[in-house]
Amino acid sequence: MKFPDYSYSEEIRKATTPNKAKKLGNSKRHFIYEDWDERRIKVMYEGLKAKFNQNLDLQKSLLALRGRTLVEHTARDSFWGDGGDMAGVNMLGQLLMQVRDELINDKNQGIIFEES
């Protein structure tokens, strides 16, 4: 969680649209963990892992991109995305590729069981 105040985190989680959740999450009026810059990568990674482990359709879509470089192409974000010019960090793309590679490794080891 980005905020130590659980009730505010719940308010964000219960937002009726992604845009409303984003606006609440980006609000400067609430305290954010001092080490959020370090925490945010782990939080995103854990969220992506859960997302692709829980939704087999999304998992199959991600696995279909095996061997491809994944890029969050956006000029508005040079950390999660590429900054629009491929010079950004592209952390979201890196994490998606990490999750994909872990899923492939798990499949190769017989850890993931497909729905029949």
Secondary structure, DSSP 8 states (H G I E B T S, - for coil): ---S-HHHHHHHHT-SSHHHHHHHHT-TTS---TTHHHHHHHHHHHHHHHHHHH-HHHHHHHHTTTT-------TT-SSSS-TTTT-S--HHHHHHHHHHHHHHHHHHTT------
